[in-house]
Every structure is written in structure tokens, then in C-alpha cells.
Amino acid sequence: MEPLTKRRLTVNPSGGTVTPVIGVAAGITKGVFTTFSGTSPVTLMSASATASKIWAGYITNTSLAQTIPAGQAAGTYVLPMVQTITAL
């Protein structure tokens, strides 16, 4: 069996679409391509100091790709992911 580090979930929000519901998208930045390990955070989007003081919106079309090594036993694999929104 391959080590767990060979299994990975890549997250790519950079190709996604940020849609504001309240405010405008100026100052809202999409995250970059990264690998989710289950322990380190992945930023889907963030706001700079120039963003609207009151803003609500969402991001769609974030790309996810799961890599499972050849030779891995057939089965169902789970990698829990919790989404956290932090407001400053």
C-alpha cells in the first residue's frame, strides 16, 4: 500500500467565479492552486483592506481533483473538509 502522503486532494479556486450578493467584488481575491492535506488550511477567497466594508457573496466552480495511487485497494475513501468563514 502506498503511504498516505501519495494520496492527495488538489484545490484550485483561481478558475472559480466570485459573485457578490451585497457590495462589489473589488478587493476580493480568489485563492491559488494548492494541495489539501487534511491538516493545513486552503484559502478559497480573501478580502483586502480595499474591499467593501459590508460584503456578502460566494465562489463557484472551484476545481477539486483527488489523486489515488495505482495499486491502492478498491474502496471508498473519505477526506473530511470543513469550510470556515472568518470575518474581520
N, C-alpha and C positions, 0 to 999 in steps of 0.2 A: 504494500500500500504506500502511496506517495505521502510525504509529510503534508500536514495541513497548510503549510505556507505555500504550497504549489496550487492550492485551490484559492481562487480569488474572485471578487466581485468588483468590476470597474464601474465607476460612476462618472458620467460626462454631462454636466449641466450646461456646458458652454454652448451647445447647439439648441438649447431649450428656448422657450419664449416666456418672457416676463410680462404679465398682464396686470396693470394696475386697476383696482376697483375704486379706490379713493386716492387722490393725488396723481402724480405723474411718475414715469419710470426713470426720470433723470436722477442720477446718483445711486441707482440700484444696479448692482453688478452681479452677473452670473458667476458661479464657481467654475473651477477648472477640472480637467480630466484627472482623476485620482483613483487609487485602489482603496476600497473599504476593507478593513481588516477585522471589524467587529469590535475593536477597542479604540481606534483613533477616529476623531470626527471628520466628516466630509462637509464642506460648506456648499450648499446648493445655491444660495444667493446672499448678498450682504448689502448694506446701505452705508454710504459715506456721509460725511457731515453736510454735503450739499443736497441730500435727499429731502423730500417733503417732510415736514415735522409730523404731519399726520398722514400715514400711508397704509394702505391695505392692498394686497394683491396676491398673486400666485405665480408659480412657474410650472410650465407643462413641457412635455417632450424631452425630459431628462433621460439620457440613454443609460441603460444598465446592461452589463454583459457578464455572465457567470462563466468562469473557466474551470472545468473539472479535468484533471489529468487523465490521459489514456491509461487504462488498466485499473481505474477506480471501480470498485464493486458497484453493480447496478443498485439503485435505491433512491430514496427521497432524501435530499439534503436541505437543511434549513440554516439560514444565516439571518438571525433577527436584526432588524434595523428600526431604531426609534428616531422619529423626527422631532426636533426641539426647536422652538421659536424663541429667540431671545430679543427682548425689546430693551432699548437703552433710553 
